[in-house]
Amino acid sequence: MNYINPSPIKAAITAVGAYVPEDKLTNSELEKMVETNDEWIVARTGIKERRILKDPSKGTSFMAIKAAQDLINKRNLDPTEIDAVIVATITPDMNVAATAAYVASEIKASNAFAFDLQAACSGFLYGMSNASSMIASGRYHKVLLIGADKMSSIVDYTDRTTCIIFGDGAGAVLFESNNSGYGWEDEYLRSDGSGRMFLNIKAGGSLFPTSSETVEGGMHNLYQDGKTVFKYAVSEMTSAVEKIIYRNEINPDTVAYLVPHQANKRIIDAIARRISLPSEKVMSNIEYLGNTTAATLPLLLKDYESKLSPGDRLIFAAFGGGFTWGAAYLTWAY
Ligand code: UT7
């Protein structure tokens, strides 16, 4: 079933903001922490360094607020005009008390309601679906969507197979209605709960409440069966992208950019190969930011914003814990 927009209102991204912490964690530093080496990490993932929010007193909200303020300043936006704030994250400041509510208050979005969205690495993709639908409904005019994760707060820095991938960061976009004719075109989103055994944080929820056993057993850290996740990520992201391209009758030559979740350069390359897209048409920041989970897509938009023009066709793709995945088609509006 295609995404059909019965509304005459088209939702578009009209501004982008971002924040990454200053501190870098390089491959050579990781070599001192676990048994690994720069050659292996670069060859197997494409990552050279990531950013880490070192200050233990600061949570994900710190980066989300910075990204939102960057957008607000650039756009000269009055924050009281924002109707809703969505924060896609798997590392909220606290399990209860939405990080989005705190972010909205701190940026003075006093007329907004706010909530967190948890879909792991697909969080921002799902969030774009939510935000664009809210705009297309006609009930809301400005929705601020933020993808933010302090992955360093859940990564086990003794586990060499996961700690080499992740980094911290935040990105934000504003969804608004617009009459350029450009904006949200189509989406294909899916999930499969049988995947939760391969990528998770087991404890701290209702199934395994926090106890001395869960802490001692390392059950509050991120666990990933990398090989299995890799296999699913390649096949599901590729088929989602192909579905979007096929049903919108898009000639891949007319795609301006593929905007893929940044988990592993080999996954990204495999998708691009399948749709015959040259590397210069594939957005990438994995080399210097690693996998920032819910923040990868908006951080890509921030880095490529100056290269984009109205009407540019962008194909988004993501895959993450849950499992969750999908692809979307958006035409750039400015
Ligand atoms: O973002 C959300 C979704 N996440 C993903 O999409 C991530 C998907 N998975 C991956 O990106 C990759 O599976 C990893 C980067 C996590 C791991 O790469 P891999 O090529 O799948 O490695 P592997 O786990 O199959 O391990 C291959 C070998 C093993 O050694 P043996 O058994 O062949 O002797 C590992 O012990 O590489 C070894 N290895 C390492 N060696 C050096 C694993 N991690 C490291 C390391 N440094 N950091």
Residues whose N, C-alpha, C, O or C-beta is under 5 A from the ligand:
A	BS01	UT7	E35 T36 N37 W40 R44 T45 C121 R160 T161 I164 G226 K227 V229 F230 A233 A263 N264 F319 G320
